[in-house]
Amino acid sequence: MKRTLHERSLEPEILDGPHHDPAELAHSLEQVAQVNRWLGGMRALCRHLGPLVRRGSGVSVLDVGTGNGRTMRELAAWARRRGARWRGAGIELSPQSARLAGGDGTPVVRGDALRLPFATRSFDVSLCTLTLHHFPDEDAVALVREMARVSSRLVLVNDLERVSANYWGARALAATLWRRNSITRNDGPLSVLRSFTAPELLEVGRRAGLRDARVRRHFPWRIVLEGRT
């Protein structure tokens, strides 16, 4: 299949398949978590959450598409260091990933991100990291709308930006650090092709009904959609 940056790809990612070798899946999800940590994903989330996560404050957060739960665990540790009271939960459709995410006792619910099994305004914040690009355009809008429904304060979508620098960077990682894992080797570059440009992501937020929707770039690899509910 010809691959281009001009339009979003809808080519399926291996990760979205129904079953994977458990060891390879765990390794792939950890590689994704490492990239999120090294290349700005965690810093971006902390910057956007910073005004809410302060000493003595309390905040409840839902992580949509939590994967192996690494993002939620690292955010919880960061919040504790700042002296905040943190309540977090994850939701994950894949039973294999959900088992990995909840292996240390982290609250994880198996469920569909398009029909979140939570009451309206159950959390202060809902966020998703490297998740939205797995959905076609209309489902992406529906997902963000659901995130807004269950949030009382803030929605954050943290994802890759579909630009050439990100694509060729992912290709380089696929040829080196990811080369021994067939899931990450294939899905890393493809994730960029499936991702949104900044204007496209902003349009998703607006169509989902977010108030004060805006998209910020975070060096070197990320864009974050932020909106109020």
Secondary structure, DSSP 8 states (H G I E B T S, - for coil): ----SSS------GGGSS---HHHHHHHHHHHHHHHHHTTHHHHHHHHHTTT--TT-EEEEEEET-TTSHHHHHHHHHHHHTT-EEEEEEEES-HHHHHHHTTTS--EEE--GGG-SS-TT-EEEEEEES-GGGS-HHHHHHHHHHHHHTEEEEEEEEEEB-SHHHHHHHHHHHHTTTTT-HHHHHHHHHHHHHSB-HHHHHHHHHHTT-EEEEEEEETTTEEEEEEE-
